[in-house]
Amino acid sequence: MARTLVFTLATCLSAGALASERMAHAKGLPADTLAEAVNNLVSHNQKLEALIAQPMTSQQLDEVHLLSYTLENALRRIDQDLKQIAENLEAVHIASERNDPATVQRQGRAYLDGVRPLAR
């Protein structure tokens, strides 16, 4: 009986350690493009909303933990791309003040191409 209890406890503890190790090494879905980041943000926000709308179980907490990696990847990509989009818009703004239509058109196209995945 004591051996069975020790074996059972050891098995449970090692399974828990493996689960924790898996969670610690989770990477989430990649966000290689702004469009992919926005899609992941939308889909995983919906999942998060559904999970937190009810009493939380340990399984649901694990799900939240794992989906947060994808959300973090998405936000990191969006932040990175927004910096470039903002720079393009600022170039449009300055070029319009300087009466520089070629730059307005070139940077305006770059701005619109960049922001398109966000403005849907």
Biopython code that builds the backbone (N, CA, C, O; Angstrom):
import numpy as np
from Bio.PDB.StructureBuilder import StructureBuilder

atoms = [
    (1, "MET", "N", (0.833, -1.195, 0.000)),
    (1, "MET", "CA", (0.000, 0.000, 0.000)),
    (1, "MET", "C", (0.872, 1.251, 0.000)),
    (1, "MET", "O", (0.636, 2.180, -0.772)),
    (2, "ALA", "N", (1.885, 1.270, 0.873)),
    (2, "ALA", "CA", (2.768, 2.427, 0.957)),
    (2, "ALA", "C", (3.515, 2.622, -0.356)),
    (2, "ALA", "O", (3.704, 3.754, -0.800)),
    (3, "ARG", "N", (3.942, 1.521, -0.984)),
    (3, "ARG", "CA", (4.636, 1.626, -2.268)),
    (3, "ARG", "C", (3.716, 2.210, -3.337)),
    (3, "ARG", "O", (4.131, 3.045, -4.140)),
    (4, "THR", "N", (2.478, 1.766, -3.335)),
    (4, "THR", "CA", (1.513, 2.275, -4.303)),
    (4, "THR", "C", (1.293, 3.765, -4.105)),
    (4, "THR", "O", (1.229, 4.517, -5.077)),
    (5, "LEU", "N", (1.177, 4.194, -2.870)),
    (5, "LEU", "CA", (0.983, 5.612, -2.573)),
    (5, "LEU", "C", (2.192, 6.421, -3.017)),
    (5, "LEU", "O", (2.041, 7.480, -3.627)),
    (6, "VAL", "N", (3.380, 5.934, -2.718)),
    (6, "VAL", "CA", (4.605, 6.634, -3.114)),
    (6, "VAL", "C", (4.688, 6.709, -4.636)),
    (6, "VAL", "O", (5.008, 7.760, -5.191)),
    (7, "PHE", "N", (4.402, 5.604, -5.305)),
    (7, "PHE", "CA", (4.441, 5.584, -6.764)),
    (7, "PHE", "C", (3.423, 6.565, -7.352)),
    (7, "PHE", "O", (3.733, 7.308, -8.283)),
    (8, "THR", "N", (2.219, 6.558, -6.805)),
    (8, "THR", "CA", (1.165, 7.456, -7.282)),
    (8, "THR", "C", (1.564, 8.911, -7.086)),
    (8, "THR", "O", (1.403, 9.724, -7.996)),
    (9, "LEU", "N", (2.077, 9.246, -5.924)),
    (9, "LEU", "CA", (2.514, 10.619, -5.662)),
    (9, "LEU", "C", (3.650, 11.019, -6.595)),
    (9, "LEU", "O", (3.650, 12.120, -7.144)),
    (10, "ALA", "N", (4.611, 10.127, -6.773)),
    (10, "ALA", "CA", (5.742, 10.425, -7.657)),
    (10, "ALA", "C", (5.269, 10.646, -9.087)),
    (10, "ALA", "O", (5.750, 11.549, -9.772)),
    (11, "THR", "N", (4.337, 9.832, -9.532)),
    (11, "THR", "CA", (3.798, 9.968, -10.881)),
    (11, "THR", "C", (3.069, 11.297, -11.042)),
    (11, "THR", "O", (3.252, 11.992, -12.042)),
    (12, "CYS", "N", (2.254, 11.646, -10.073)),
    (12, "CYS", "CA", (1.507, 12.913, -10.128)),
    (12, "CYS", "C", (2.452, 14.099, -10.115)),
    (12, "CYS", "O", (2.280, 15.043, -10.886)),
    (13, "LEU", "N", (3.443, 14.057, -9.250)),
    (13, "LEU", "CA", (4.384, 15.169, -9.157)),
    (13, "LEU", "C", (5.199, 15.310, -10.433)),
    (13, "LEU", "O", (5.432, 16.429, -10.891)),
    (14, "SER", "N", (5.635, 14.203, -11.014)),
    (14, "SER", "CA", (6.423, 14.295, -12.241)),
    (14, "SER", "C", (5.553, 14.773, -13.402)),
    (14, "SER", "O", (6.030, 15.520, -14.256)),
    (15, "ALA", "N", (4.301, 14.361, -13.449)),
    (15, "ALA", "CA", (3.392, 14.840, -14.500)),
    (15, "ALA", "C", (3.166, 16.335, -14.355)),
    (15, "ALA", "O", (3.129, 17.062, -15.348)),
    (16, "GLY", "N", (3.015, 16.796, -13.118)),
    (16, "GLY", "CA", (2.846, 18.229, -12.880)),
    (16, "GLY", "C", (4.082, 19.008, -13.287)),
    (16, "GLY", "O", (3.977, 20.095, -13.855)),
    (17, "ALA", "N", (5.251, 18.457, -12.999)),
    (17, "ALA", "CA", (6.497, 19.118, -13.385)),
    (17, "ALA", "C", (6.616, 19.197, -14.900)),
    (17, "ALA", "O", (7.043, 20.219, -15.437)),
    (18, "LEU", "N", (6.241, 18.121, -15.592)),
    (18, "LEU", "CA", (6.280, 18.140, -17.050)),
    (18, "LEU", "C", (5.303, 19.159, -17.616)),
    (18, "LEU", "O", (5.627, 19.868, -18.569)),
    (19, "ALA", "N", (4.117, 19.238, -17.041)),
    (19, "ALA", "CA", (3.131, 20.220, -17.507)),
    (19, "ALA", "C", (3.650, 21.631, -17.299)),
    (19, "ALA", "O", (3.509, 22.479, -18.180)),
    (20, "SER", "N", (4.254, 21.894, -16.137)),
    (20, "SER", "CA", (4.805, 23.219, -15.866)),
    (20, "SER", "C", (5.928, 23.539, -16.834)),
    (20, "SER", "O", (6.042, 24.666, -17.314)),
    (21, "GLU", "N", (6.767, 22.532, -17.122)),
    (21, "GLU", "CA", (7.862, 22.741, -18.055)),
    (21, "GLU", "C", (7.324, 23.060, -19.444)),
    (21, "GLU", "O", (7.849, 23.941, -20.125)),
    (22, "ARG", "N", (6.271, 22.344, -19.872)),
    (22, "ARG", "CA", (5.665, 22.622, -21.171)),
    (22, "ARG", "C", (5.117, 24.041, -21.205)),
    (22, "ARG", "O", (5.308, 24.756, -22.188)),
    (23, "MET", "N", (4.442, 24.450, -20.149)),
    (23, "MET", "CA", (3.868, 25.792, -20.114)),
    (23, "MET", "C", (4.965, 26.842, -20.138)),
    (23, "MET", "O", (4.817, 27.877, -20.788)),
    (24, "ALA", "N", (6.068, 26.588, -19.436)),
    (24, "ALA", "CA", (7.155, 27.556, -19.382)),
    (24, "ALA", "C", (7.806, 27.726, -20.752)),
    (24, "ALA", "O", (8.374, 28.779, -21.042)),
    (25, "HIS", "N", (7.726, 26.692, -21.597)),
    (25, "HIS", "CA", (8.365, 26.755, -22.894)),
    (25, "HIS", "C", (7.385, 27.016, -24.031)),
    (25, "HIS", "O", (7.771, 26.939, -25.197)),
    (26, "ALA", "N", (6.150, 27.318, -23.727)),
    (26, "ALA", "CA", (5.161, 27.625, -24.762)),
    (26, "ALA", "C", (5.574, 28.901, -25.476)),
    (26, "ALA", "O", (6.120, 29.821, -24.867)),
    (27, "LYS", "N", (5.309, 28.945, -26.766)),
    (27, "LYS", "CA", (5.689, 30.117, -27.546)),
    (27, "LYS", "C", (4.493, 30.846, -28.129)),
    (27, "LYS", "O", (4.621, 31.998, -28.544)),
    (28, "GLY", "N", (3.362, 30.219, -28.169)),
    (28, "GLY", "CA", (2.194, 30.830, -28.774)),
    (28, "GLY", "C", (2.295, 30.813, -30.288)),
    (28, "GLY", "O", (3.313, 30.418, -30.855)),
    (29, "LEU", "N", (1.233, 31.244, -30.923)),
    (29, "LEU", "CA", (1.228, 31.321, -32.382)),
    (29, "LEU", "C", (2.085, 32.491, -32.828)),
    (29, "LEU", "O", (2.112, 33.529, -32.168)),
    (30, "PRO", "N", (2.782, 32.333, -33.936)),
    (30, "PRO", "CA", (3.609, 33.436, -34.425)),
    (30, "PRO", "C", (2.741, 34.538, -35.020)),
    (30, "PRO", "O", (1.586, 34.320, -35.386)),
    (31, "ALA", "N", (3.320, 35.705, -35.102)),
    (31, "ALA", "CA", (2.674, 36.844, -35.757)),
    (31, "ALA", "C", (3.701, 37.414, -36.729)),
    (31, "ALA", "O", (4.342, 38.428, -36.452)),
    (32, "ASP", "N", (3.847, 36.747, -37.867)),
    (32, "ASP", "CA", (4.879, 37.123, -38.829)),
    (32, "ASP", "C", (4.516, 38.358, -39.643)),
    (32, "ASP", "O", (5.390, 39.010, -40.213)),
    (33, "THR", "N", (3.235, 38.675, -39.697)),
    (33, "THR", "CA", (2.777, 39.872, -40.406)),
    (33, "THR", "C", (1.784, 40.606, -39.513)),
    (33, "THR", "O", (1.270, 40.052, -38.541)),
    (34, "LEU", "N", (1.529, 41.853, -39.861)),
    (34, "LEU", "CA", (0.547, 42.626, -39.104)),
    (34, "LEU", "C", (-0.839, 42.003, -39.234)),
    (34, "LEU", "O", (-1.584, 41.938, -38.257)),
    (35, "ALA", "N", (-1.182, 41.549, -40.422)),
    (35, "ALA", "CA", (-2.499, 40.924, -40.622)),
    (35, "ALA", "C", (-2.639, 39.677, -39.755)),
    (35, "ALA", "O", (-3.688, 39.450, -39.152)),
    (36, "GLU", "N", (-1.590, 38.877, -39.693)),
    (36, "GLU", "CA", (-1.622, 37.676, -38.860)),
    (36, "GLU", "C", (-1.742, 38.056, -37.382)),
    (36, "GLU", "O", (-2.461, 37.404, -36.624)),
    (37, "ALA", "N", (-1.038, 39.105, -36.983)),
    (37, "ALA", "CA", (-1.114, 39.568, -35.597)),
    (37, "ALA", "C", (-2.529, 40.016, -35.247)),
    (37, "ALA", "O", (-3.039, 39.685, -34.177)),
    (38, "VAL", "N", (-3.158, 40.762, -36.137)),
    (38, "VAL", "CA", (-4.521, 41.237, -35.888)),
    (38, "VAL", "C", (-5.490, 40.057, -35.826)),
    (38, "VAL", "O", (-6.360, 40.015, -34.956)),
    (39, "ASN", "N", (-5.345, 39.109, -36.735)),
    (39, "ASN", "CA", (-6.217, 37.923, -36.707)),
    (39, "ASN", "C", (-6.052, 37.145, -35.405)),
    (39, "ASN", "O", (-7.038, 36.730, -34.796)),
    (40, "ASN", "N", (-4.803, 36.948, -34.981)),
    (40, "ASN", "CA", (-4.554, 36.243, -33.721)),
    (40, "ASN", "C", (-5.109, 37.022, -32.534)),
    (40, "ASN", "O", (-5.659, 36.435, -31.602)),
    (41, "LEU", "N", (-4.964, 38.332, -32.570)),
    (41, "LEU", "CA", (-5.477, 39.170, -31.487)),
    (41, "LEU", "C", (-6.994, 39.035, -31.382)),
    (41, "LEU", "O", (-7.533, 38.857, -30.290)),
    (42, "VAL", "N", (-7.671, 39.118, -32.510)),
    (42, "VAL", "CA", (-9.134, 39.019, -32.514)),
    (42, "VAL", "C", (-9.584, 37.640, -32.029)),
    (42, "VAL", "O", (-10.438, 37.539, -31.149)),
    (43, "SER", "N", (-9.015, 36.587, -32.599)),
    (43, "SER", "CA", (-9.470, 35.238, -32.241)),
    (43, "SER", "C", (-9.140, 34.885, -30.794)),
    (43, "SER", "O", (-9.951, 34.261, -30.110)),
    (44, "HIS", "N", (-7.965, 35.277, -30.325)),
    (44, "HIS", "CA", (-7.579, 34.913, -28.962)),
    (44, "HIS", "C", (-8.222, 35.828, -27.913)),
    (44, "HIS", "O", (-8.406, 35.421, -26.766)),
    (45, "ASN", "N", (-8.561, 37.058, -28.303)),
    (45, "ASN", "CA", (-9.350, 37.903, -27.389)),
    (45, "ASN", "C", (-10.731, 37.290, -27.170)),
    (45, "ASN", "O", (-11.253, 37.309, -26.055)),
    (46, "GLN", "N", (-11.318, 36.748, -28.231)),
    (46, "GLN", "CA", (-12.622, 36.089, -28.098)),
    (46, "GLN", "C", (-12.524, 34.882, -27.173)),
    (46, "GLN", "O", (-13.401, 34.658, -26.338)),
    (47, "LYS", "N", (-11.460, 34.110, -27.325)),
    (47, "LYS", "CA", (-11.260, 32.952, -26.449)),
    (47, "LYS", "C", (-11.081, 33.396, -25.002)),
    (47, "LYS", "O", (-11.655, 32.801, -24.090)),
    (48, "LEU", "N", (-10.285, 34.441, -24.795)),
    (48, "LEU", "CA", (-10.065, 34.953, -23.440)),
    (48, "LEU", "C", (-11.370, 35.453, -22.841)),
    (48, "LEU", "O", (-11.673, 35.182, -21.679)),
    (49, "GLU", "N", (-12.131, 36.177, -23.628)),
    (49, "GLU", "CA", (-13.414, 36.695, -23.143)),
    (49, "GLU", "C", (-14.335, 35.564, -22.697)),
    (49, "GLU", "O", (-14.982, 35.659, -21.654)),
    (50, "ALA", "N", (-14.394, 34.502, -23.482)),
    (50, "ALA", "CA", (-15.243, 33.357, -23.122)),
    (50, "ALA", "C", (-14.738, 32.675, -21.856)),
    (50, "ALA", "O", (-15.532, 32.265, -21.011)),
    (51, "LEU", "N", (-13.434, 32.555, -21.726)),
    (51, "LEU", "CA", (-12.869, 31.875, -20.554)),
    (51, "LEU", "C", (-13.094, 32.657, -19.261)),
    (51, "LEU", "O", (-13.406, 32.070, -18.225)),
    (52, "ILE", "N", (-12.937, 33.974, -19.321)),
    (52, "ILE", "CA", (-13.044, 34.758, -18.079)),
    (52, "ILE", "C", (-14.482, 35.108, -17.725)),
    (52, "ILE", "O", (-14.734, 35.702, -16.677)),
    (53, "ALA", "N", (-15.427, 34.747, -18.587)),
    (53, "ALA", "CA", (-16.837, 35.036, -18.325)),
    (53, "ALA", "C", (-17.476, 34.021, -17.388)),
    (53, "ALA", "O", (-18.661, 34.124, -17.072)),
    (54, "GLN", "N", (-16.711, 33.063, -16.953)),
    (54, "GLN", "CA", (-17.248, 32.010, -16.090)),
    (54, "GLN", "C", (-16.269, 31.752, -14.951)),
    (54, "GLN", "O", (-15.126, 32.206, -14.999)),
    (55, "PRO", "N", (-16.708, 31.030, -13.936)),
    (55, "PRO", "CA", (-15.772, 30.678, -12.861)),
    (55, "PRO", "C", (-14.584, 29.903, -13.444)),
    (55, "PRO", "O", (-14.755, 29.049, -14.314)),
    (56, "MET", "N", (-13.393, 30.210, -12.956)),
    (56, "MET", "CA", (-12.178, 29.639, -13.525)),
    (56, "MET", "C", (-11.801, 28.315, -12.860)),
    (56, "MET", "O", (-11.774, 28.197, -11.635)),
    (57, "THR", "N", (-11.513, 27.327, -13.703)),
    (57, "THR", "CA", (-10.958, 26.062, -13.228)),
    (57, "THR", "C", (-9.455, 26.092, -13.506)),
    (57, "THR", "O", (-8.970, 26.980, -14.207)),
    (58, "SER", "N", (-8.732, 25.140, -12.970)),
    (58, "SER", "CA", (-7.293, 25.103, -13.236)),
    (58, "SER", "C", (-7.028, 24.845, -14.718)),
    (58, "SER", "O", (-6.046, 25.350, -15.262)),
    (59, "GLN", "N", (-7.875, 24.078, -15.371)),
    (59, "GLN", "CA", (-7.709, 23.842, -16.805)),
    (59, "GLN", "C", (-7.908, 25.143, -17.588)),
    (59, "GLN", "O", (-7.167, 25.422, -18.530)),
    (60, "GLN", "N", (-8.897, 25.928, -17.202)),
    (60, "GLN", "CA", (-9.134, 27.201, -17.884)),
    (60, "GLN", "C", (-7.991, 28.177, -17.626)),
    (60, "GLN", "O", (-7.613, 28.938, -18.517)),
    (61, "LEU", "N", (-7.443, 28.161, -16.423)),
    (61, "LEU", "CA", (-6.286, 29.010, -16.141)),
    (61, "LEU", "C", (-5.109, 28.620, -17.024)),
    (61, "LEU", "O", (-4.382, 29.486, -17.511)),
    (62, "ASP", "N", (-4.918, 27.323, -17.233)),
    (62, "ASP", "CA", (-3.864, 26.859, -18.136)),
    (62, "ASP", "C", (-4.125, 27.343, -19.559)),
    (62, "ASP", "O", (-3.198, 27.757, -20.254)),
    (63, "GLU", "N", (-5.381, 27.293, -19.993)),
    (63, "GLU", "CA", (-5.736, 27.770, -21.332)),
    (63, "GLU", "C", (-5.441, 29.260, -21.469)),
    (63, "GLU", "O", (-4.907, 29.702, -22.486)),
    (64, "VAL", "N", (-5.792, 30.034, -20.439)),
    (64, "VAL", "CA", (-5.513, 31.476, -20.451)),
    (64, "VAL", "C", (-4.008, 31.700, -20.529)),
    (64, "VAL", "O", (-3.530, 32.538, -21.294)),
    (65, "HIS", "N", (-3.273, 30.941, -19.730)),
    (65, "HIS", "CA", (-1.818, 31.082, -19.725)),
    (65, "HIS", "C", (-1.254, 30.840, -21.122)),
    (65, "HIS", "O", (-0.429, 31.617, -21.602)),
    (66, "LEU", "N", (-1.690, 29.781, -21.765)),
    (66, "LEU", "CA", (-1.172, 29.448, -23.086)),
    (66, "LEU", "C", (-1.593, 30.455, -24.147)),
    (66, "LEU", "O", (-0.781, 30.833, -24.991)),
    (67, "LEU", "N", (-2.838, 30.892, -24.121)),
    (67, "LEU", "CA", (-3.263, 31.840, -25.145)),
    (67, "LEU", "C", (-2.647, 33.214, -24.936)),
    (67, "LEU", "O", (-2.562, 34.000, -25.880)),
    (68, "SER", "N", (-2.219, 33.515, -23.726)),
    (68, "SER", "CA", (-1.571, 34.809, -23.486)),
    (68, "SER", "C", (-0.260, 34.928, -24.260)),
    (68, "SER", "O", (0.141, 36.036, -24.616)),
    (69, "TYR", "N", (0.411, 33.815, -24.525)),
    (69, "TYR", "CA", (1.633, 33.869, -25.329)),
    (69, "TYR", "C", (1.321, 34.350, -26.744)),
    (69, "TYR", "O", (2.058, 35.165, -27.299)),
    (70, "THR", "N", (0.246, 33.855, -27.320)),
    (70, "THR", "CA", (-0.150, 34.285, -28.659)),
    (70, "THR", "C", (-0.543, 35.756, -28.650)),
    (70, "THR", "O", (-0.195, 36.499, -29.567)),
    (71, "LEU", "N", (-1.267, 36.177, -27.616)),
    (71, "LEU", "CA", (-1.648, 37.590, -27.518)),
    (71, "LEU", "C", (-0.415, 38.481, -27.384)),
    (71, "LEU", "O", (-0.347, 39.547, -27.995)),
    (72, "GLU", "N", (0.548, 38.047, -26.593)),
    (72, "GLU", "CA", (1.782, 38.827, -26.439)),
    (72, "GLU", "C", (2.533, 38.926, -27.763)),
    (72, "GLU", "O", (3.037, 39.996, -28.106)),
    (73, "ASN", "N", (2.615, 37.831, -28.509)),
    (73, "ASN", "CA", (3.267, 37.860, -29.822)),
    (73, "ASN", "C", (2.554, 38.829, -30.754)),
    (73, "ASN", "O", (3.194, 39.596, -31.473)),
    (74, "ALA", "N", (1.234, 38.790, -30.737)),
    (74, "ALA", "CA", (0.443, 39.675, -31.599)),
    (74, "ALA", "C", (0.674, 41.138, -31.234)),
    (74, "ALA", "O", (0.897, 41.971, -32.111)),
    (75, "LEU", "N", (0.620, 41.447, -29.953)),
    (75, "LEU", "CA", (0.805, 42.839, -29.527)),
    (75, "LEU", "C", (2.215, 43.338, -29.815)),
    (75, "LEU", "O", (2.402, 44.500, -30.175)),
    (76, "ARG", "N", (3.198, 42.472, -29.661)),
    (76, "ARG", "CA", (4.581, 42.856, -29.957)),
    (76, "ARG", "C", (4.710, 43.214, -31.444)),
    (76, "ARG", "O", (5.342, 44.211, -31.794)),
    (77, "ARG", "N", (4.108, 42.395, -32.313)),
    (77, "ARG", "CA", (4.173, 42.663, -33.752)),
    (77, "ARG", "C", (3.407, 43.934, -34.104)),
    (77, "ARG", "O", (3.879, 44.743, -34.903)),
    (78, "ILE", "N", (2.236, 44.113, -33.516)),
    (78, "ILE", "CA", (1.440, 45.317, -33.784)),
    (78, "ILE", "C", (2.207, 46.553, -33.345)),
    (78, "ILE", "O", (2.245, 47.547, -34.071)),
    (79, "ASP", "N", (2.817, 46.506, -32.172)),
    (79, "ASP", "CA", (3.605, 47.636, -31.668)),
    (79, "ASP", "C", (4.744, 47.964, -32.627)),
    (79, "ASP", "O", (4.976, 49.127, -32.958)),
    (80, "GLN", "N", (5.444, 46.938, -33.063)),
    (80, "GLN", "CA", (6.562, 47.117, -33.992)),
    (80, "GLN", "C", (6.087, 47.772, -35.286)),
    (80, "GLN", "O", (6.701, 48.728, -35.759)),
    (81, "ASP", "N", (5.006, 47.266, -35.855)),
    (81, "ASP", "CA", (4.511, 47.802, -37.117)),
    (81, "ASP", "C", (3.897, 49.186, -36.954)),
    (81, "ASP", "O", (4.004, 50.018, -37.855)),
    (82, "LEU", "N", (3.258, 49.445, -35.822)),
    (82, "LEU", "CA", (2.664, 50.768, -35.602)),
    (82, "LEU", "C", (3.718, 51.865, -35.576)),
    (82, "LEU", "O", (3.455, 52.989, -36.003)),
    (83, "LYS", "N", (4.892, 51.552, -35.085)),
    (83, "LYS", "CA", (5.972, 52.550, -35.082)),
    (83, "LYS", "C", (6.307, 52.963, -36.508)),
    (83, "LYS", "O", (6.461, 54.151, -36.791)),
    (84, "GLN", "N", (6.420, 51.989, -37.407)),
    (84, "GLN", "CA", (6.711, 52.300, -38.807)),
    (84, "GLN", "C", (5.538, 53.028, -39.462)),
    (84, "GLN", "O", (5.745, 53.972, -40.224)),
    (85, "ILE", "N", (4.331, 52.606, -39.175)),
    (85, "ILE", "CA", (3.144, 53.261, -39.724)),
    (85, "ILE", "C", (3.094, 54.722, -39.274)),
    (85, "ILE", "O", (2.799, 55.610, -40.074)),
    (86, "ALA", "N", (3.378, 54.969, -38.004)),
    (86, "ALA", "CA", (3.379, 56.341, -37.475)),
    (86, "ALA", "C", (4.460, 57.185, -38.146)),
    (86, "ALA", "O", (4.238, 58.360, -38.438)),
    (87, "GLU", "N", (5.620, 56.595, -38.390)),
    (87, "GLU", "CA", (6.690, 57.324, -39.082)),
    (87, "GLU", "C", (6.262, 57.688, -40.497)),
    (87, "GLU", "O", (6.533, 58.794, -40.964)),
    (88, "ASN", "N", (5.600, 56.770, -41.175)),
    (88, "ASN", "CA", (5.114, 57.058, -42.528)),
    (88, "ASN", "C", (4.088, 58.183, -42.517)),
    (88, "ASN", "O", (4.125, 59.067, -43.372)),
    (89, "LEU", "N", (3.181, 58.154, -41.561)),
    (89, "LEU", "CA", (2.173, 59.214, -41.476)),
    (89, "LEU", "C", (2.818, 60.554, -41.144)),
    (89, "LEU", "O", (2.422, 61.584, -41.690)),
    (90, "GLU", "N", (3.801, 60.550, -40.262)),
    (90, "GLU", "CA", (4.502, 61.796, -39.927)),
    (90, "GLU", "C", (5.207, 62.351, -41.163)),
    (90, "GLU", "O", (5.243, 63.565, -41.363)),
    (91, "ALA", "N", (5.764, 61.476, -41.990)),
    (91, "ALA", "CA", (6.400, 61.925, -43.232)),
    (91, "ALA", "C", (5.372, 62.556, -44.165)),
    (91, "ALA", "O", (5.667, 63.546, -44.834)),
    (92, "VAL", "N", (4.166, 61.990, -44.213)),
    (92, "VAL", "CA", (3.081, 62.577, -45.007)),
    (92, "VAL", "C", (2.746, 63.966, -44.471)),
    (92, "VAL", "O", (2.615, 64.921, -45.237)),
    (93, "HIS", "N", (2.611, 64.071, -43.170)),
    (93, "HIS", "CA", (2.269, 65.341, -42.523)),
    (93, "HIS", "C", (3.306, 66.421, -42.847)),
    (93, "HIS", "O", (2.960, 67.526, -43.265)),
    (94, "ILE", "N", (4.566, 66.085, -42.648)),
    (94, "ILE", "CA", (5.636, 67.059, -42.892)),
    (94, "ILE", "C", (5.712, 67.414, -44.371)),
    (94, "ILE", "O", (5.877, 68.582, -44.723)),
    (95, "ALA", "N", (5.593, 66.411, -45.238)),
    (95, "ALA", "CA", (5.647, 66.676, -46.677)),
    (95, "ALA", "C", (4.485, 67.555, -47.122)),
    (95, "ALA", "O", (4.642, 68.376, -48.026)),
    (96, "SER", "N", (3.321, 67.392, -46.497)),
    (96, "SER", "CA", (2.182, 68.245, -46.864)),
    (96, "SER", "C", (2.438, 69.688, -46.443)),
    (96, "SER", "O", (2.038, 70.618, -47.143)),
    (97, "GLU", "N", (3.097, 69.880, -45.308)),
    (97, "GLU", "CA", (3.454, 71.237, -44.867)),
    (97, "GLU", "C", (4.491, 71.869, -45.786)),
    (97, "GLU", "O", (4.500, 73.085, -45.977)),
    (98, "ARG", "N", (5.345, 71.061, -46.340)),
    (98, "ARG", "CA", (6.433, 71.546, -47.200)),
    (98, "ARG", "C", (6.034, 71.587, -48.675)),
    (98, "ARG", "O", (6.852, 71.894, -49.542)),
    (99, "ASN", "N", (4.778, 71.277, -48.945)),
    (99, "ASN", "CA", (4.280, 71.287, -50.324)),
    (99, "ASN", "C", (5.102, 70.340, -51.207)),
    (99, "ASN", "O", (5.590, 70.726, -52.269)),
    (100, "ASP", "N", (5.242, 69.112, -50.751)),
    (100, "ASP", "CA", (6.041, 68.090, -51.440)),
    (100, "ASP", "C", (5.124, 66.931, -51.851)),
    (100, "ASP", "O", (5.047, 65.921, -51.152)),
    (101, "PRO", "N", (4.423, 67.082, -52.996)),
    (101, "PRO", "CA", (3.438, 66.077, -53.382)),
    (101, "PRO", "C", (4.028, 64.687, -53.640)),
    (101, "PRO", "O", (3.366, 63.687, -53.361)),
    (102, "ALA", "N", (5.233, 64.600, -54.156)),
    (102, "ALA", "CA", (5.829, 63.285, -54.434)),
    (102, "ALA", "C", (6.010, 62.492, -53.141)),
    (102, "ALA", "O", (5.709, 61.299, -53.093)),
    (103, "THR", "N", (6.498, 63.149, -52.104)),
    (103, "THR", "CA", (6.684, 62.471, -50.817)),
    (103, "THR", "C", (5.339, 62.140, -50.187)),
    (103, "THR", "O", (5.170, 61.071, -49.601)),
    (104, "VAL", "N", (4.376, 63.061, -50.308)),
    (104, "VAL", "CA", (3.038, 62.790, -49.772)),
    (104, "VAL", "C", (2.473, 61.525, -50.417)),
    (104, "VAL", "O", (1.928, 60.663, -49.728)),
    (105, "GLN", "N", (2.603, 61.418, -51.725)),
    (105, "GLN", "CA", (2.066, 60.244, -52.414)),
    (105, "GLN", "C", (2.824, 58.966, -52.037)),
    (105, "GLN", "O", (2.209, 57.941, -51.742)),
    (106, "ARG", "N", (4.147, 59.031, -52.048)),
    (106, "ARG", "CA", (4.952, 57.846, -51.740)),
    (106, "ARG", "C", (4.727, 57.390, -50.295)),
    (106, "ARG", "O", (4.453, 56.216, -50.046)),
    (107, "GLN", "N", (4.843, 58.314, -49.356)),
    (107, "GLN", "CA", (4.682, 57.975, -47.942)),
    (107, "GLN", "C", (3.215, 57.701, -47.605)),
    (107, "GLN", "O", (2.909, 56.904, -46.718)),
    (108, "GLY", "N", (2.311, 58.376, -48.328)),
    (108, "GLY", "CA", (0.886, 58.114, -48.128)),
    (108, "GLY", "C", (0.526, 56.688, -48.512)),
    (108, "GLY", "O", (-0.253, 56.028, -47.825)),
    (109, "ARG", "N", (1.102, 56.214, -49.623)),
    (109, "ARG", "CA", (0.872, 54.820, -50.025)),
    (109, "ARG", "C", (1.457, 53.858, -48.991)),
    (109, "ARG", "O", (0.826, 52.864, -48.633)),
    (110, "ALA", "N", (2.660, 54.159, -48.516)),
    (110, "ALA", "CA", (3.299, 53.296, -47.509)),
    (110, "ALA", "C", (2.463, 53.266, -46.230)),
    (110, "ALA", "O", (2.279, 52.211, -45.623)),
    (111, "TYR", "N", (1.960, 54.432, -45.829)),
    (111, "TYR", "CA", (1.109, 54.500, -44.634)),
    (111, "TYR", "C", (-0.156, 53.657, -44.824)),
    (111, "TYR", "O", (-0.496, 52.838, -43.971)),
    (112, "LEU", "N", (-0.844, 53.864, -45.943)),
    (112, "LEU", "CA", (-2.096, 53.138, -46.190)),
    (112, "LEU", "C", (-1.874, 51.632, -46.299)),
    (112, "LEU", "O", (-2.670, 50.847, -45.783)),
    (113, "ASP", "N", (-0.801, 51.230, -46.965)),
    (113, "ASP", "CA", (-0.490, 49.798, -47.050)),
    (113, "ASP", "C", (-0.227, 49.219, -45.662)),
    (113, "ASP", "O", (-0.652, 48.105, -45.357)),
    (114, "GLY", "N", (0.468, 49.972, -44.834)),
    (114, "GLY", "CA", (0.793, 49.492, -43.495)),
    (114, "GLY", "C", (-0.405, 49.409, -42.572)),
    (114, "GLY", "O", (-0.535, 48.458, -41.801)),
    (115, "VAL", "N", (-1.280, 50.398, -42.646)),
    (115, "VAL", "CA", (-2.401, 50.476, -41.706)),
    (115, "VAL", "C", (-3.595, 49.621, -42.140)),
    (115, "VAL", "O", (-4.488, 49.350, -41.337)),
    (116, "ARG", "N", (-3.610, 49.205, -43.380)),
    (116, "ARG", "CA", (-4.763, 48.471, -43.924)),
    (116, "ARG", "C", (-5.204, 47.286, -43.053)),
    (116, "ARG", "O", (-6.404, 47.133, -42.828)),
    (117, "PRO", "N", (-4.296, 46.447, -42.557)),
    (117, "PRO", "CA", (-4.760, 45.325, -41.718)),
    (117, "PRO", "C", (-5.472, 45.767, -40.435)),
    (117, "PRO", "O", (-6.250, 45.006, -39.860)),
    (118, "LEU", "N", (-5.207, 46.987, -39.994)),
    (118, "LEU", "CA", (-5.851, 47.485, -38.773)),
    (118, "LEU", "C", (-7.193, 48.142, -39.049)),
    (118, "LEU", "O", (-8.071, 48.150, -38.187)),
    (119, "ALA", "N", (-7.356, 48.686, -40.234)),
    (119, "ALA", "CA", (-8.542, 49.477, -40.567)),
    (119, "ALA", "C", (-9.517, 48.656, -41.397)),
    (119, "ALA", "O", (-9.827, 48.997, -42.538)),
    (120, "ARG", "N", (-9.993, 47.569, -40.803)),
    (120, "ARG", "CA", (-10.931, 46.734, -41.555)),
    (120, "ARG", "C", (-12.290, 46.781, -40.950)),
    (120, "ARG", "O", (-13.211, 46.136, -41.451)),
]
sb = StructureBuilder()
sb.init_structure("model")
sb.init_model(0)
sb.init_chain("A")
sb.init_seg("    ")
for serial, (resi, resn, name, xyz) in enumerate(atoms, 1):
    if name == "N":
        sb.init_residue(resn, " ", resi, " ")
    sb.init_atom(name, np.array(xyz, "f"), 0.0, 1.0, " ", f" {name:<3s}", serial, name[0])
structure = sb.get_structure()
